Amino acid sequence: MNTAEFIESLDLQGQLMAAAAEKAGPDAEVPTCPGWQVRDLLRHTGVVHRWATAFVTAGHKEFHPEPDQPDLDGDALTAWFREGHTLLVAALRAAPEDLDCWTFFAAPSPLAFWARRQAHETAIHRVDAEAALGPEVTALPVEFAADGVDELLRGFHARDRSRVRTGEPRVLRVRPTDYEQAWTVRLSEGPPRTELDVDGSPQAAADCELSGPAERLYLTLWNRLPHSAIAVSGDEALARLWRETSQVV
């Protein structure tokens, strides 16, 4: 996917999220984010959108903390969320290709990083907002879902902050059944190291394999679906390890 496609996805996912949140109401529980209500979801994602916009528009070269969450609720909170989402989409569309600003993992460019990251941030939280209405959520395109798996494995969990660790080396494979791509995740006492199996050919024998449609893998690896939603073969302890330690912090 290219940057323009990620921006279009961000635009759509934010609109869907706002519509679902509005329909569910601020008091609705979010089952995919235990302890959160829809108002928490809107405040969190709205703050992240404004935080990202500041890097894109101001070109901050170093980390800046997120702004405080607003003391808003109900219709005012939803309007605030929509405004921030609109500003982020506009900032990314207007940003130059050679945008230079801070990012927090490798990407082809800062603009590509923020467009991709915010598209997936918003897509996952759109799923959360729709989950507050019931189990049926809007389907994601296969290519987008597969890219989300890639970003999670080779972006987020390549960082030192990842807590997915094993006492001895183990190998986890993630294989979509509807996309010509797979990932070999090498686990150890350090951060996971993930290799892209472009043609689906494994880089090493796996101790455990997670397989299924790309969308289910994406949502399962983000802990939005149970592991029963996909196929788990081999050492199921590695699947449990992922669920227990993979939360992005």
N, C-alpha and C positions, 0 to 999 in steps of 0.2 A: 504494500500500500504506500502511496505517496503522501506528502504533507497535506495537499489539498483535500485528499480523501479523508484523512484523519480529522481535518477541520469540519468537513461536512458531517462526519459521524458524531463529532462533539456537539455540533449544532442540533442534530436530531435527538441524540440521547438526552441532552439537557431539556429540550422541549417535552419529551416523553416523561422525564423525571418530574418536571413541574406539574404536568397534567395528572400524573398518578398521585403525587403528594396532595394536590388540591382535592382530588376525589376522595382520598383516604382520610384526610383531615389531620391536623397537627397532633392529636392525641393518639392516633393509631400506633399500635406496637409494630416494630420492625423485626420479624422473626429471624431474619438473616443477620441482624446486629443485636444480639441479646442485650436487653437493658435500654435500648434506644426506642424513642418514638419518632414519628415523622419529622417533628420540629427539630430534633437533634440531627437528623440526616440533612435537612435543608441548611441548618446553620453550619454544619461541618463542611459540606460540599460548597456552599456559597463562599465560605472563608477561603477554601482552597482555590476556588476560581479567582478570587480577587488577589490572592497571594501570587498565583501564576501570572496574572495580568501585569502585576508590578514588575516582574522580571522582564517580561516581553517589552513593556512600554518604557521602562526606565533603564533597562540594560544593566541591572545590578550584576557586578562581577563576583560578588561574594554572597554567601547565605544571608538571608534576612528572615526573621521569624514571621510566622503567620500573624495576621491582625486578630484582634479580639473578636469573639462572636457577638453578634448584635443582640440587643435586648428587644427582640421583635417576636411576634407570634401571629398566627392566623393569616389573614389575607395580606397583611403588611409584610410578613416574613416571606410568603410566596412571591410577592412582588419584588422584594429585595433579592431573592434568589434569581428570579428571571433577569433582573437588571444586571447582576454580576455575570451571569452566563452570557448574556448578550455582549457585554463589554469584552469578555475574554475572546469570544468568537471574532469580534470586530478587530481586536488587537492582533490576533494571529493572522487574520486575512490581510491586515495592513503592514505587517512586519516585513522587513527586507530579508532576502534569502541569506544575507551575510550577518544576520542578527548575532550579536556577541553578548552572552549573559551566562549566569551561573546555571549549571544543571547538576543532577546528582547521580547519574550514571552515563555510560558511554552512549553516544548517538551520532548519526552522520553530521548533525549540526544542532545548535541550540533551538532553532525554530522547529526542526523535525522532532527534537526531544519533547518540547512543550506541547506540540500539537498531538503527538502520539500519547503522551502521558495523560493529558487532560481528557482525551477521547476515552481512554480506558478507565480513568478515575470516574468519569461521569457515567459510563456504561454500567459499571459494577454498582454504583449507587442508584442508578435508574432501576436496576433489578431489585435492589433493596426496597425502593419506593413502591414498585409494583407488587412485591411480596407482601407488603402491608395490606394489599387488597385481596390477596388469595394466591394460590399456587401457580396460576397461569401467568407467564411473563412473555413480553414481546421477544420474538426470536432474533438472534444475532446472525449476521452473515458469516459463513464458514471462514472466509479469509480473515475477517476482523477477529473472530474468536481465536483462530490459530495464531494470529499476531499477538493477541493478548497473552496466550500461553508463553510465547517466545519472550515477550517483555518481562513477564513475571520470573521466568527461569533464568534468562540471560541478563536481565537488568536488575530487578530488585534483589534476587537471591544470589547474585554475584558479589553483593556488597558485604563488607565485614559485619554489618548489622544482622545478617541472616542468622537465625538460631537453629536452622536445620543442620544438625551435626550428628555424626556417629563416631563411636569409639574406635572402630576399625573401618577401613575402606569398604564401601558398598556402592552398588550401581542401581539407579532407578531409571527406568525408561518410561517416557511419556509418548504415546503413539495415537494420533487421531486416526480414526477409521474412514474418514471422509476427506482427507487432505494428504497430499504427497509430501509429508514432512514429519520428522519425529525428533525427539531430543533424548540425549544420553546424559543423565545427571550423576556426576561422581560425588558421592558423599564421604565426608571424613571429619576429622576434628576441626578443620577449617571451613570457610564458606563453601557452599556447593559450587562445583565447576561444571557448566553445562555446555555440551557440544551439539551443534545442529546437524542432524542426519538428513541432509537435503533430499536425498533420493530414497529415504526410508531405511537405508542400510545401517544397521547398528554399529556403533563405534566400539562396543565391548559387550560381553555377556551381561545380562541384567539379573540382579537378585530379585527384582520386582518390576512388573510392568503395569502401568495404568493405561487403559485404552478405551476408546469410545468416540462418539462424534466430538468435533472440536469444541462446539459450544458447551457440551457437558463437561469436558475436560477443563475448559476455562473457568466455568463456574465452580467446579469441584475443587480445583487448585486454589481458588480464591475463597474456599470454604463457604460457598453459597449453596452448594448441593452436597448431600451425603455421598460417601464413596460408593454406596449401593447404586448410584446413578451411572456408574461406569464399571468396566470390568477390571478386576484386580487379580493378577496372577503372580505366583511366586510368594515371596516373603511378605505377608500382609502387615507385619510389624513396621515396614517402611512406609506403608500407606498411613498407618496410625501415627507414625512419627511426623509425617508431613502435616496431618490435621492438627496435631498437638503443638507444633513448634513453628509453623510457617506464617503465622499472623504477621503482617507487615507493620512495623512500628517506626 
